[in-house]
Amino acid sequence: MKRHSEQAKNEAMALATQKSNKASNVVDDLANRALAMHARYRGKIQTQAKVPVSNLHDLAIWYTPGVAEPCRAITVDPESAFAYTNRGNTIAIVSDGSRVLGLGDIGPEAGLPVMEGKTLLFKMFGGVDAVPLCIRARDAADIVRVVEMIEPSFGGINLEDIAQPKCFKVLDEARHRVSIPVWHDDQQGSATAVLAALLAALDVVGKPLDKIRIVLFGVGAANVATYRLLTAYGLDPKAIIACDTKGILHAGRSDIDQQKAEFVDKWRICLESNGDKRRGGAELAFRGADVCIAFSRSGPDVIFPDWIRTMGANAIVLACANPIPEIWPDVARNAGAQIVATGRSDFPNQVNNSLVFPGLFRGVLDVRARTISNRMAIAAAEELVAAAREKGLSPDRLLPSMDDWTAAARVAAATGAADMIRFRGARSAGHQPKWLRTRPQRTNHLTSTSSCSR
């Protein structure tokens, strides 16, 4: 009997290895094709006029001398730039290339293909015009200064692929310095997609949110933001165990304690999470866990099958590292995972911020939101789940796919509505948000001076 059991185990491992090798070949083929296509087209975006130009009269309207009139109007009321230019539909994708995908610090030039790709997705799925800006300002203060300097040209800022811990400071500082919404997609976008996938997966396996235990594998920008959003949604932080390269986070981690001024959020996770007070390597965190949310480094063989085998029944594994997940989906399933998701579109269950940011920014720009709140991110996540539920949730179908053109529109509407609810609530409470009290007032030329004084 024991011999048969060993034989079956060996056959299963051989099958998993065969599937893993096949997946690796597919990845290699895709990589070669991607390189060739990028060279053929020399990138993937361009600038194109949206107004009719057929003669010199048209040019006189759109450029000199006609262009002087909107310039004069904007001088009187800077806010009218949103009416007379494309500012209200244009965002900047700002990156220093210090942490690109799973590739690490590859610099601004090497990060440009990713930023062009995001520009493509913004336009295709959200109708948003995005401009990739890969900059050499590597210090957090310098990045914030760049955001401040370019604010007059954009309706929003999408921060991208900035390493921690400076990414947290850049986001927090930039949001206070400018009057347009600032969003760090690696943080907030990833967290929103994860929340949506988690809610859908729990629905499939029939587990309530308040009865689960979660492993956060990796404590970088994405998982720190995931921790923030999960706890904002109501999850007890004591039900979360976080792991970094040195093992489980807990209040006794002196290495993090010594750097807590720099890694504020990481130290907070040490203090708030891990209700079981576990200590040791990452493998100990997986024991009995219901969910693993991984944002660490490109795999495979970063998460091991033996760790998955120690998880609870109907385990959920979100292996989100790019370009290769921490563990191949088939390997995770063979180890006992009921649901497996990755950040890639060529596997079932893509959990990627690309499902979030095009629609979210569409909604943000449409309602002229001045910030992007947790309420708006949660609304986007819940709408993604609702869209998927209408087509039927299953272990291989948690969220809408990237080719579902309705998903971005639904996210846009949900996000915009969440901001409008906040605005109406403030107005009905008898006060205005600070940005409304301090923004320049438009002149109403149809109102007399005396009626204004009343």
CORRAPE-V827803 format. One record per residue. D_LAST is the distance of its C-alpha to the last C-alpha in whole Angstrom. Layout:
BEGIN
d_last={D_LAST:D_LAST}
END
This chain:
BEGIN
d_last={94:93:94:92:89:89:90:87:85:86:86:82:82:84:81:78:80:80:77:75:78:77:73:74:75:72:70:72:72:68:68:71:69:65:67:68:65:63:65:66:62:61:58:56:53:52:49:48:46:44:43:45:47:50:50:49:46:44:45:43:40:40:41:41:40:37:37:35:32:31:32:29:26:27:27:23:23:26:25:26:29:30:29:31:34:36:35:33:37:39:40:42:45:46:50:52:55:56:56:57:58:61:62:61:60:61:58:56:58:60:56:55:57:55:52:53:54:50:49:51:50:46:46:49:47:44:43:42:43:44:45:48:48:51:51:53:50:52:51:48:46:47:46:42:42:43:40:38:39:39:36:34:36:36:34:36:40:43:45:49:52:51:54:53:52:50:48:47:45:44:42:41:40:39:36:34:35:33:30:32:35:38:41:45:47:50:48:45:47:50:49:47:50:52:50:50:54:55:53:55:58:58:57:61:63:61:60:57:55:55:59:60:61:59:61:59:61:60:57:55:52:52:54:51:48:50:51:47:46:49:48:44:46:48:51:53:53:57:58:58:60:60:62:62:65:67:67:64:61:62:61:64:63:64:63:60:59:60:58:55:52:53:53:51:50:54:55:52:54:57:56:54:57:60:61:64:64:67:68:70:70:68:71:70:66:68:70:68:65:64:61:62:59:60:58:61:63:65:68:70:72:69:69:72:74:75:72:71:74:73:69:69:69:67:66:63:63:60:62:59:61:61:63:65:65:66:69:70:68:72:73:70:71:75:74:73:69:68:65:64:61:61:58:60:60:64:64:63:60:58:56:54:50:51:50:46:45:45:43:41:39:39:36:35:34:33:30:29:30:30:33:36:37:40:38:38:41:43:41:43:46:46:45:48:50:49:50:53:54:54:57:59:59:62:64:64:60:57:54:54:56:54:55:53:50:48:48:45:43:43:43:40:38:39:37:34:34:34:32:29:30:29:26:25:27:24:21:23:24:20:20:20:23:24:24:21:19:21:21:20:16:17:16:15:16:15:11:10:9:7:5:5:4:0}
END
